[in-house]
Amino acid sequence: MYQGKVIYTVSDVNRYIKALINNDQNLKFIYVRGEISNFKPGANGHLYFSLKDKECLINVAMFNNYAKAITFVPKNGDEVVVLASADVYPARGSYQLLAFEMNQVGQGDILLELEKLKKQLQAEGLFEQSRKRPINIYPHAIGVITAKNSAAIKDILFNLKRRYPIADIYVFYSAVQGDSAPAELLKAFNESQKYDLDTLIIGRGGGASEDLSAFNDEKLVRAIANSKMPVIAAVGHEIDSTLVDFVADKRASTPTGAAELATVDRREIEQKFQYAIDDMSESLKNKLMDMKEDISSYQEELNEAIKDYLTDEKRKLKAYQDQLEALSPLKVLNRGFSITQDKDGKVITSVKDVKCGDTITTIVKDGTINSKVEKVEER
């Protein structure tokens, strides 16, 4: 298939391009003006940064033997002029400038314009802490604005589902860098305002400061200031702050951090329920023990009361018994008296109760005497 054709390796191509650039006199020792971005001083004294204008960006490396001659402290936003030559780094196939000199011109126009807009919005009160709204960490619905198929949306969705799976999630996709990003972000934001959301997350993963410029768009910032629901900014850059960060109700340094700010972890809820169940179980256990002790105490008191009651009743019964015995006819019989009854057992108390010929019974202390009336005399 490839017979008779020259096949180059990747290294061959990169080395060839490097040779072309290194041998081009128009790219040797040229002066380049731009604004410093992504400034990263190396531990060995080398400097790595980018130079940018309103449209383009190029990487720059400055080795320590040249960096020592710089008369100022470079930082992001400085506008400088460097004396440099174009070069290629074959291992990555990327081209850059190798800088030999660097002189400061002044703060870059881009940074000055951004600072001017920031002060204006701050003066209008858009960044005031009193405007910040609390986040409902038990949401029924959360909105997310970020790039489609990005690491940011994967992180946010994964952590929202892991932490609080019962919330509905609405995603509004948008470009997050490039010329179209500001308009797309604003469109996605306006669409999100049509939904009943508890919280709106807007952001992206990390990136260079120029990649975050869409989140400094004035229209987008003003729209977020008037959001129906609290907004969490998750632009994903720990060092640089965008205007969206300042106007949002909360700021997260990463998309994962935004998911954590937007929800409570279900494990915390489960743990709180477990604590509540344990507390209730312990409370019931203690209550039952108290009731058991109370019942035991009441039982002892009841037993004692019953005992006292029975003793008192026995005493009363004995008194009644003594009274009955004192009134008993048998007591009278013991003293020599008797009781006479007619044939029906009725006590005879008068001579009028009998007549001659009646059979009567006389009760004495040790038995009975049956008699027949022969004579009745009335006294």
FENGI-V278744 format. One record per helix or strand of 2 or more residues. SS is the DSSP state (H for helix, E for strand). FROM is the first residue (numbers start at 1). TO is the last residue. Records with the same first field share a line. If there is no record, write none. Layout:
SS: FROM-TO + FROM-TO
This chain:
H: 10-23 + 25-27 + 64-67 + 109-123 + 129-131 + 151-163 + 181-192 + 209-216 + 218-225 + 243-247 + 255-262 + 266-327 + 329-334 + 351-353
E: 30-41 + 47-52 + 57-62 + 78-89 + 94-107 + 141-146 + 168-173 + 199-203 + 230-234 + 250-251 + 339-341 + 359-364 + 367-372
